Amino acid sequence: MPIGFRIAARGPAVPREVIESLSGIPTSIVSDNMGRLYAGGAALRPYHDGTVMIGVAVTVRTRPGDNLMIHKAIDIAEPGDVLVVDAGGDLTNSLFGEIMLTLARRRGIVGLVIDGAIRDLDAIAASSLGVYARGVSHRGPYKDGPGEINVPVSVGGQPVSPGDIVIGDADGVLAIPASEAPEIASLARQQMEREAAILASIADGSIDRSWVDATLRAKGVAL
């Protein structure tokens, strides 16, 4: 198969319990426990009804303005998948709209992350299928290719590989290598417990804020 029109095998199967280990953890907390080095880019924002997204990445690389391989990815995706599309960040043509949204939902796809443009916002805004994109354009796509499926991609500066676990909420979207997910989930849940304790201490007035002045004094600030 020629370069530019390749469809590779899916990433390794991800056990359901590994996916569920990240369920209910905010992207911000997961990001904190990935060294704050990985992010989907502030430019990729949610456009759907706010439903939290979690699933397994099927990646697509396509030329700007063309969605042929996104259509093919929809046709071969499995329930629980998230399509992650590297469209080069171009906003000239929309690559996803209501018809593709309907097809994706019928296939059991749970989300789409596209470093490019979408359209038909009323339909997308009313849908629970997660849709994260760089922007919007009413101008439609071409369907000629080239494009590739299940290859390493970059969306908003974040590397994503086939089989990564992709999570998304109101703060944005994040991809986690499945092999690292159990450790990251454990650390993230510990952080959630610490933050719950902080919030409780704020509520009851027992919070200790002495660390702020101690940090400033250590930096030479006269207080």
C-alpha positions, 0 to 999 in steps of 0.5 A: 500500500502506498505511503499516504494511503496506509491502514495499519493494525489497531493498537494493542487491546486495552483491558476494560479494567485499565480504562475504568481505572481512569474513570471519574478522574479529572483531566487536570489531575491526570495531567498533574501526575504525568509531569504536566508535560502532556496536553491536547493544547489549549486550542482544542476545546469541547463542542458537545454537551459536556459528557465526560469522554473516555475511550481507546484511540484510533488515530488518523493522519489526513491532509488539511481539508480532506476527510476520506480517511476519517470516514474509513476510520469510522467504518472500522472503529469498534465500540468504545473507540475515540478517533484522534485526527491530526489534520494539521490544525488547518481551519479552512475546511470542516472535516466532521459534521452531523452526518459523520456524528450520526455514523460515529454514534451508530458504530459505538464510537465515544469521541472525536478529537480533531486538530482541525475544524468541524461544523453543524454545531447545533447537532454536536452541542446536543450530542453526548459523543465527545467532540474536541476540535480546534475550530469551526468552518461552514466550508465542507471537506474534500474526499480524495486523501491522502491519509493514514490510520493507526499511525502515531499522530500529534494533536495540539502538540500532544503525541498520540499512539493507537491504543492510548487511552483518551480522556476528555472533560471541560478542561480539555483532552489528554492521551495516556499510554495504556501501559502507564495508566494503572500507575497514573490512575493510582497517583491521581486518586491519591491526589484527589484525596489530598485535594478533598482534604484541603477543601474540607479544611477550607470549609471548616477554617482549619487550613494552614496557609503558612507555606505561602509566606515560608516560600516567599521568605525562602526566595528572599521576599521581605514580609 
